[in-house]
């Protein structure tokens, strides 16, 4: 009986996904989007790519395709989007403005284990029981695609050290953008930047297109991009080698294409409204 219920739930979850995609496709391109809230349907991005040869095929035989759902902002979904862009993975992405009814949003409040986004399914994860928590999703995808440092336990741990350090580094953004490095010692921006470079000394060279990036490096890229966008050149003022690394990483094929696409949403204000003003749904479809 439990197997039957599971099958029924999975079929229901598939129907929820189909309804969400249909509503997103039917939504008018002229619909005004201001950020979170007030939209008729989610945004739908059917991403089709040729996987880079240095990465593993994330989808194994008999598994469903990857579906990633997050909000219509960068937020906790951005490192995941950057990872998938770097790997040039194929997947379905749905972005929720949170104004649409749950029956057109894959019932994510009910399906998500913690009632929140992001969530992912496919690649061995049932539609009816998706994964949540951004860090858990990042590590799962890194393991599947081979973005976890090379496969050995120590390599994975070193990758994780960089990941956690890069997340901490993002918390220093105000200090770095202002150019006022008031925090001294190992918790300060200057020494942290140097330590990050040491961590990456034996990792893949992002300047070589055929090298693999790990999820710690992608998290670092996300942090640095946000700082540099807020004040151009602030990363270089802090560390010339880190600025050089940023430019190389941002210039990689999949990442470069993502950054100029309609999936790279604008920044938002503290009220989760786009800081560049309203946009229309059709703007998100630009390549």
DAUR-V205718 format. One line per field, one symbol per residue. ss: DSSP state (H for helix, E for strand, C for the rest). phi: phi as a letter, one per 40 degrees, with the letter a starting at -180 (. if undefined). burial: b if it has 9 or more other C-alpha atoms within 8 Angstrom, else e. A space follows every 50 residues. Layout:
# DAUR-V205718
ss: ???
phi: ???
burial: ???
This chain:
# DAUR-V205718
ss: CHHHHHHHHHHHHHHHHHHHHHHHHHCCCCCEECECCCCCCCEEEEECCC CCCCCCCCCCCCCCCCEEEEECCCHHHHHHHHHHHHHCCCEEEEEECCCC CHHHCCCHHHHCCCCCCCEEEECCECCCCCEECHHHHHHHHHHHHCCCCC CCHHHHHHHHHHHHHHHHHHCCHHHHHHCCCCCCHHHCHHHHHHHHHHHC CCCCCCCCCCCCCCHHHHHHHHHHHHHHHHCCCHHHHHCHHHHHHHHHHH CCHHHHHHHCCCCCCCCECCCCEECCCCEEHHHHHCC
phi: .cccccccccccccccccccccccccccccccbbhchgbcacbbbccbac dcccbcccccdgccccbbbaccacfcccccccdccccfccabbbbccgcc cccbbgfcccccdbgbbcbaagfgbcccbccbgdcccdcccccccgbbgh hcccccccccccdcccccccccdcccccgbccccgcccccccdccccccc dbcdccccdccccbccccccddccdcccccadgcccccaccccccdcccc ccdccdcccbcccccccbcdcgbcccgcbbdcccccc
burial: eeeeeeeebbebbbebbebbbebbeebeeebbbbbbbbbebbbbeebeee beeebeeebeeebebbbbbbbbbbeebbbbebbbbbbbbbbbbbbbbbbb bbbbbbbbeebbbebbbbbbbbbbbbbbbbbbbbebbbbebbbbbbbbbe eeeebbebbbbbbbbbbebbebbebbbebebeebeeebbbbbbbebbebb eeeeebeeeebbbbbbbbbbbbbbbebbeeeeebbbebbbebbbbbebbb ebebbbbbeebbbbbbbbeeebbbeeebebbbbbbee
